[in-house]
Amino acid sequence: MHHLGVGADHRGKHCILIAVDTAATVVHLPMGEIIATNSIDPAKTYWRNAMKPRPPAGGSHT
């Protein structure tokens, strides 16, 4: 099973997924807003949302 990292903020929203080659874009339908972009790597099972900043490496949660 594979998972796109879209984010819990968008749970329950009506969206459309546009996939071209190794790129996936998730669009919120009523607004036309792009809420996630993902690069597909078949060797992985989870693809994080490239629009969200990465957490600090080895960072503490404060």
RODO-2510 file (C-alpha; in nm, 4 decimals, decimal comma):
residues 62
     n   res          X          Y          Z
     1     m     0,0000     0,0000     0,0000
     2     h     0,1251     0,3495    -0,0825
     3     h     0,0420     0,6797     0,0881
     4     l     0,0525     1,0404    -0,0273
     5     g     0,1372     1,2863     0,2481
     6     v    -0,1340     1,5494     0,2078
     7     g    -0,1805     1,6494     0,5706
     8     a    -0,4460     1,6135     0,8377
     9     d    -0,5499     1,9764     0,7777
    10     h    -0,7146     1,8592     0,4567
    11     r    -0,9013     1,5578     0,5960
    12     g    -1,2549     1,5388     0,4572
    13     k    -1,1953     1,7865     0,1732
    14     h    -1,3165     1,6973    -0,1751
    15     c    -1,0078     1,6756    -0,3934
    16     i    -0,8825     1,5521    -0,7250
    17     l    -0,5466     1,3857    -0,7824
    18     i    -0,3552     1,4640    -1,1012
    19     a    -0,0714     1,2206    -1,1694
    20     v     0,1839     1,2644    -1,4485
    21     d     0,4795     1,0268    -1,4652
    22     t     0,6380     1,0515    -1,1172
    23     a     0,4570     1,3663    -1,0005
    24     a     0,1246     1,3817    -0,8158
    25     t    -0,0679     1,7015    -0,7441
    26     v    -0,3694     1,7173    -0,5111
    27     v    -0,6185     1,9967    -0,5831
    28     h    -0,8999     2,1083    -0,3487
    29     l    -1,1982     2,0993    -0,5858
    30     p    -1,4253     2,3857    -0,4765
    31     m    -1,1396     2,6372    -0,4542
    32     g    -0,8973     2,5027    -0,7164
    33     e    -0,6197     2,5363    -0,4582
    34     i    -0,3175     2,3056    -0,4854
    35     i    -0,2860     2,1506    -0,1408
    36     a    -0,0091     1,8965    -0,2041
    37     t     0,2611     1,8050    -0,4510
    38     n     0,4385     1,4735    -0,4258
    39     s     0,7274     1,3099    -0,6122
    40     i     0,6559     0,9414    -0,6611
    41     d     0,9394     0,7002    -0,5867
    42     p     0,8173     0,3420    -0,6476
    43     a     1,0800     0,2120    -0,4018
    44     k     0,9038     0,3917    -0,1141
    45     t     0,5579     0,3458     0,0380
    46     y     0,5085     0,7036     0,1650
    47     w     0,5547     1,0222    -0,0326
    48     r     0,5600     1,3416     0,1749
    49     n     0,3960     1,6658     0,0674
    50     a     0,6729     1,8739    -0,0934
    51     m     0,4795     2,1928    -0,0109
    52     k     0,5322     2,1430     0,3639
    53     p     0,8681     2,2398     0,5159
    54     r     1,0815     1,9553     0,6452
    55     p     1,1209     1,9272     1,0217
    56     p     1,4707     2,0034     1,1547
    57     a     1,7058     1,7041     1,1386
    58     g     1,7257     1,5314     1,4760
    59     g     1,5302     1,8230     1,6122
    60     s     1,3671     1,8341     1,9486
    61     h     0,9965     1,8959     1,9719
    62     t     0,9499     2,2153     2,1707
***
